[in-house]
């Protein structure tokens, strides 16, 4: 799948949660994000009710679900949900971890999901800067 280089790199992704629940979302490809990032309400709608919990409460009861990691925004933490499947064009990845960040993503963004390395690790990416595209397979 060829994606035109631009700022930002936007694609459509199909997320499959628990019980076969599916949602199509506008997604941002972020090569530097260690995790995929999902909005709290989308995670809940996909069948992950623990995404509604407060981070400190979830960390006390299930510390394995609240990773701490660094990003360009500094030290982050979030509640992990494991998506059954994430599909972008012909690329399909199973058992993809995504986090609901402690701070909510502003609604004025043009995307609802961030495709981070937990998804991108399942792809072979080729960047051709001269021709202006990213090839994902």
C-alpha beads as a LAMMPS data file, in Angstrom:
LAMMPS data file: protein, C-alpha beads

137 atoms
136 bonds

1 atom types
1 bond types

-500.0 500.0 xlo xhi
-500.0 500.0 ylo yhi
-500.0 500.0 zlo zhi

Masses

1 110.0

Atoms # bond

1 1 1 0.000 0.000 0.000
2 1 1 1.516 3.308 -1.088
3 1 1 0.861 6.341 1.094
4 1 1 1.758 9.794 -0.132
5 1 1 4.234 11.527 2.161
6 1 1 2.615 14.491 3.792
7 1 1 2.208 16.149 7.095
8 1 1 0.435 14.371 8.694
9 1 1 0.362 10.817 7.287
10 1 1 -3.349 10.008 7.483
11 1 1 -4.985 6.688 6.573
12 1 1 -8.193 4.838 7.368
13 1 1 -7.898 1.918 9.803
14 1 1 -10.347 -0.812 10.718
15 1 1 -10.192 -1.756 14.421
16 1 1 -11.658 -4.997 15.707
17 1 1 -12.234 -5.212 19.446
18 1 1 -13.714 -7.812 21.713
19 1 1 -16.743 -9.825 20.600
20 1 1 -16.103 -8.912 16.937
21 1 1 -17.050 -5.245 17.387
22 1 1 -15.584 -3.188 14.524
23 1 1 -14.932 0.525 14.078
24 1 1 -13.445 2.425 11.118
25 1 1 -11.327 5.393 12.204
26 1 1 -9.146 8.105 10.675
27 1 1 -5.605 7.282 11.778
28 1 1 -2.261 9.015 11.984
29 1 1 0.904 7.039 11.255
30 1 1 3.538 7.911 13.864
31 1 1 6.812 6.001 13.463
32 1 1 8.057 7.286 16.824
33 1 1 5.044 6.378 18.975
34 1 1 5.861 3.247 20.997
35 1 1 2.164 2.287 21.233
36 1 1 -0.927 2.796 19.172
37 1 1 -3.151 5.379 20.861
38 1 1 -6.921 5.022 21.062
39 1 1 -9.539 7.430 22.362
40 1 1 -11.233 6.409 25.609
41 1 1 -14.759 6.303 24.122
42 1 1 -13.629 4.260 21.106
43 1 1 -11.963 1.726 23.417
44 1 1 -15.120 1.437 25.516
45 1 1 -17.284 1.072 22.386
46 1 1 -14.974 -1.698 21.104
47 1 1 -15.624 -3.761 24.244
48 1 1 -12.963 -2.647 26.740
49 1 1 -14.875 -1.251 29.749
50 1 1 -11.692 -0.941 31.846
51 1 1 -10.666 1.948 29.549
52 1 1 -13.178 4.085 31.488
53 1 1 -11.221 3.658 34.724
54 1 1 -9.037 6.367 36.170
55 1 1 -5.356 5.616 35.569
56 1 1 -4.348 5.573 39.272
57 1 1 -7.210 3.184 40.101
58 1 1 -6.337 0.841 37.236
59 1 1 -2.667 0.971 38.211
60 1 1 -3.498 -0.100 41.793
61 1 1 -5.593 -3.085 40.709
62 1 1 -3.924 -4.051 37.396
63 1 1 -0.439 -2.500 37.137
64 1 1 0.247 -4.711 34.088
65 1 1 -2.335 -2.644 32.173
66 1 1 -0.725 0.747 32.835
67 1 1 2.658 1.073 31.102
68 1 1 4.849 4.116 31.541
69 1 1 6.743 5.140 28.395
70 1 1 8.415 8.146 26.813
71 1 1 7.228 10.002 23.755
72 1 1 7.907 13.400 22.204
73 1 1 5.502 14.773 24.829
74 1 1 7.607 13.423 27.701
75 1 1 6.773 10.631 30.118
76 1 1 3.321 9.170 29.427
77 1 1 1.183 6.492 30.962
78 1 1 -1.971 4.889 29.721
79 1 1 -4.372 2.007 30.128
80 1 1 -3.646 -0.779 27.636
81 1 1 -6.306 -2.486 25.545
82 1 1 -5.398 -5.346 23.208
83 1 1 -7.215 -4.984 19.905
84 1 1 -8.015 -8.285 18.216
85 1 1 -7.147 -6.928 14.782
86 1 1 -6.030 -3.695 13.127
87 1 1 -6.309 -3.421 9.330
88 1 1 -4.882 -0.680 7.122
89 1 1 -5.428 -1.432 3.440
90 1 1 -3.984 -4.921 2.805
91 1 1 -1.950 -4.914 6.064
92 1 1 -3.547 -6.876 8.905
93 1 1 -2.076 -7.184 12.395
94 1 1 -3.494 -9.288 15.220
95 1 1 -3.288 -8.724 18.976
96 1 1 -2.212 -5.072 18.777
97 1 1 -1.720 -3.153 22.024
98 1 1 -3.138 0.369 22.154
99 1 1 -3.190 2.780 25.068
100 1 1 -5.750 5.229 26.350
101 1 1 -3.580 8.125 27.489
102 1 1 -4.039 9.823 30.826
103 1 1 -4.666 13.140 29.096
104 1 1 -7.377 13.076 26.483
105 1 1 -6.533 13.857 22.888
106 1 1 -8.085 17.165 21.785
107 1 1 -11.145 16.759 19.556
108 1 1 -9.963 19.326 17.009
109 1 1 -7.473 16.815 15.554
110 1 1 -8.319 15.272 12.185
111 1 1 -7.627 11.727 13.403
112 1 1 -9.043 9.379 16.030
113 1 1 -6.293 6.762 16.317
114 1 1 -2.494 6.761 16.230
115 1 1 -0.756 3.871 14.486
116 1 1 2.370 3.409 16.587
117 1 1 5.061 0.745 16.677
118 1 1 2.792 -1.925 18.218
119 1 1 1.090 -1.956 14.799
120 1 1 3.992 -0.891 12.570
121 1 1 6.186 -3.747 13.850
122 1 1 3.918 -6.038 11.812
123 1 1 4.697 -4.199 8.552
124 1 1 7.568 -3.783 6.202
125 1 1 7.951 -0.048 5.604
126 1 1 9.880 1.532 2.761
127 1 1 10.227 5.305 2.550
128 1 1 11.113 6.928 -0.764
129 1 1 11.608 10.602 -0.023
130 1 1 12.527 11.521 -3.601
131 1 1 9.310 10.037 -5.024
132 1 1 7.311 11.191 -1.975
133 1 1 5.717 8.036 -0.609
134 1 1 5.782 5.380 2.091
135 1 1 5.127 1.799 1.033
136 1 1 3.548 -0.359 3.746
137 1 1 3.172 -4.134 3.341

Bonds

1 1 1 2
2 1 2 3
3 1 3 4
4 1 4 5
5 1 5 6
6 1 6 7
7 1 7 8
8 1 8 9
9 1 9 10
10 1 10 11
11 1 11 12
12 1 12 13
13 1 13 14
14 1 14 15
15 1 15 16
16 1 16 17
17 1 17 18
18 1 18 19
19 1 19 20
20 1 20 21
21 1 21 22
22 1 22 23
23 1 23 24
24 1 24 25
25 1 25 26
26 1 26 27
27 1 27 28
28 1 28 29
29 1 29 30
30 1 30 31
31 1 31 32
32 1 32 33
33 1 33 34
34 1 34 35
35 1 35 36
36 1 36 37
37 1 37 38
38 1 38 39
39 1 39 40
40 1 40 41
41 1 41 42
42 1 42 43
43 1 43 44
44 1 44 45
45 1 45 46
46 1 46 47
47 1 47 48
48 1 48 49
49 1 49 50
50 1 50 51
51 1 51 52
52 1 52 53
53 1 53 54
54 1 54 55
55 1 55 56
56 1 56 57
57 1 57 58
58 1 58 59
59 1 59 60
60 1 60 61
61 1 61 62
62 1 62 63
63 1 63 64
64 1 64 65
65 1 65 66
66 1 66 67
67 1 67 68
68 1 68 69
69 1 69 70
70 1 70 71
71 1 71 72
72 1 72 73
73 1 73 74
74 1 74 75
75 1 75 76
76 1 76 77
77 1 77 78
78 1 78 79
79 1 79 80
80 1 80 81
81 1 81 82
82 1 82 83
83 1 83 84
84 1 84 85
85 1 85 86
86 1 86 87
87 1 87 88
88 1 88 89
89 1 89 90
90 1 90 91
91 1 91 92
92 1 92 93
93 1 93 94
94 1 94 95
95 1 95 96
96 1 96 97
97 1 97 98
98 1 98 99
99 1 99 100
100 1 100 101
101 1 101 102
102 1 102 103
103 1 103 104
104 1 104 105
105 1 105 106
106 1 106 107
107 1 107 108
108 1 108 109
109 1 109 110
110 1 110 111
111 1 111 112
112 1 112 113
113 1 113 114
114 1 114 115
115 1 115 116
116 1 116 117
117 1 117 118
118 1 118 119
119 1 119 120
120 1 120 121
121 1 121 122
122 1 122 123
123 1 123 124
124 1 124 125
125 1 125 126
126 1 126 127
127 1 127 128
128 1 128 129
129 1 129 130
130 1 130 131
131 1 131 132
132 1 132 133
133 1 133 134
134 1 134 135
135 1 135 136
136 1 136 137
